[in-house]
């Protein structure tokens, strides 16, 4: 199966406070079997200092859909969810595989 990436674009309530909470949540969520990575990206737009992209990777879709619901149930990740003002986008993605002669 193909690796699945879950991407959230989030507006946080307070970027500084969220940072400490995020790091504790990251350590906890990465300990869950099936979570391969959690990366955080920040905007380069100085007018939007509370805008972040949170990117999680899983081995495949089955694992992603099994593990993701645990995020809302764990104490440290629930604390992180409490720091979110708005979820702008939340979606699963996988790498684009262009059609070739073999898979058209």
ROMISE-348689 format. One record per residue (C-alpha): residue in one letter; x, y, z. Coordinates in Angstrom, 1 decimal. Layout:
N
[rec 'a' [X Y Z]] ...
This chain:
104
[rec 'x' [0.0 0.0 0.0]] [rec 'x' [0.9 3.6 -0.4]] [rec 'x' [2.1 5.9 2.4]] [rec 'x' [-0.7 8.3 3.5]] [rec 'x' [-0.1 11.9 4.7]] [rec 'x' [-2.7 13.8 6.7]] [rec 'x' [-2.4 17.5 6.4]] [rec 'x' [-4.1 20.1 8.6]] [rec 'x' [-3.8 23.9 8.1]] [rec 'x' [-4.6 25.4 11.5]] [rec 'x' [-5.0 28.8 13.0]] [rec 'x' [-3.8 28.6 16.6]] [rec 'x' [-5.1 30.8 19.4]] [rec 'x' [-1.6 31.7 20.7]] [rec 'x' [1.4 30.5 18.8]] [rec 'x' [3.8 30.6 21.7]] [rec 'x' [1.6 28.8 24.1]] [rec 'x' [0.6 26.2 21.5]] [rec 'x' [4.3 25.4 20.8]] [rec 'x' [5.0 23.9 24.2]] [rec 'x' [1.7 22.0 24.2]] [rec 'x' [2.4 20.8 20.6]] [rec 'x' [5.8 19.3 21.5]] [rec 'x' [4.3 17.3 24.4]] [rec 'x' [1.5 16.1 22.1]] [rec 'x' [3.9 15.3 19.4]] [rec 'x' [6.0 13.1 21.7]] [rec 'x' [2.9 11.3 22.9]] [rec 'x' [1.3 10.8 19.4]] [rec 'x' [4.5 9.5 17.9]] [rec 'x' [4.5 6.8 20.5]] [rec 'x' [1.3 5.4 19.0]] [rec 'x' [2.0 2.4 16.8]] [rec 'x' [1.4 3.3 13.2]] [rec 'x' [2.3 7.0 13.4]] [rec 'x' [5.4 7.4 11.3]] [rec 'x' [6.0 11.2 11.6]] [rec 'x' [4.5 14.5 12.7]] [rec 'x' [6.0 17.6 11.1]] [rec 'x' [5.0 21.2 11.7]] [rec 'x' [5.4 24.0 9.2]] [rec 'x' [5.0 27.7 9.9]] [rec 'x' [3.9 30.4 7.6]] [rec 'x' [6.4 32.9 6.3]] [rec 'x' [3.7 35.6 6.2]] [rec 'x' [4.4 37.9 9.1]] [rec 'x' [0.7 39.0 9.1]] [rec 'x' [-0.4 35.4 10.0]] [rec 'x' [1.8 34.3 12.9]] [rec 'x' [-0.7 31.8 14.2]] [rec 'x' [-1.0 29.9 10.9]] [rec 'x' [0.6 26.4 10.9]] [rec 'x' [0.5 23.2 8.9]] [rec 'x' [0.6 20.0 10.9]] [rec 'x' [1.6 17.0 8.7]] [rec 'x' [1.3 13.4 9.9]] [rec 'x' [2.4 10.3 8.0]] [rec 'x' [1.2 6.7 8.2]] [rec 'x' [2.2 3.6 6.3]] [rec 'x' [-1.1 3.3 4.6]] [rec 'x' [-4.8 4.3 4.5]] [rec 'x' [-6.0 1.5 6.8]] [rec 'x' [-3.5 2.5 9.5]] [rec 'x' [-4.2 6.2 9.1]] [rec 'x' [-7.9 5.7 9.6]] [rec 'x' [-7.4 3.4 12.5]] [rec 'x' [-4.9 5.7 14.3]] [rec 'x' [-6.2 9.2 13.6]] [rec 'x' [-9.3 9.0 15.9]] [rec 'x' [-7.0 8.3 18.8]] [rec 'x' [-5.7 11.9 18.5]] [rec 'x' [-8.9 13.3 20.0]] [rec 'x' [-8.9 10.8 22.9]] [rec 'x' [-5.4 11.1 24.3]] [rec 'x' [-4.8 13.7 27.1]] [rec 'x' [-1.8 15.5 25.6]] [rec 'x' [-3.2 15.6 22.1]] [rec 'x' [-6.6 16.8 23.4]] [rec 'x' [-4.7 19.7 25.1]] [rec 'x' [-3.2 20.5 21.7]] [rec 'x' [-6.6 20.5 20.1]] [rec 'x' [-7.7 23.0 22.7]] [rec 'x' [-5.2 25.5 21.3]] [rec 'x' [-6.7 25.5 17.8]] [rec 'x' [-8.8 28.5 16.9]] [rec 'x' [-9.8 27.2 13.5]] [rec 'x' [-9.1 24.2 11.2]] [rec 'x' [-8.8 25.6 7.7]] [rec 'x' [-8.1 22.3 6.0]] [rec 'x' [-7.9 18.7 7.2]] [rec 'x' [-7.4 16.0 4.5]] [rec 'x' [-5.6 12.7 3.8]] [rec 'x' [-3.3 12.7 0.8]] [rec 'x' [-1.0 10.3 -1.0]] [rec 'x' [1.8 10.9 -3.5]] [rec 'x' [0.5 11.5 -7.0]] [rec 'x' [1.3 8.6 -9.3]] [rec 'x' [1.1 9.8 -12.9]] [rec 'x' [-0.5 7.3 -15.3]] [rec 'x' [2.0 5.4 -17.4]] [rec 'x' [1.6 2.8 -20.2]] [rec 'x' [1.4 0.1 -17.5]] [rec 'x' [-1.2 1.6 -15.3]] [rec 'x' [-3.5 3.6 -17.7]] 
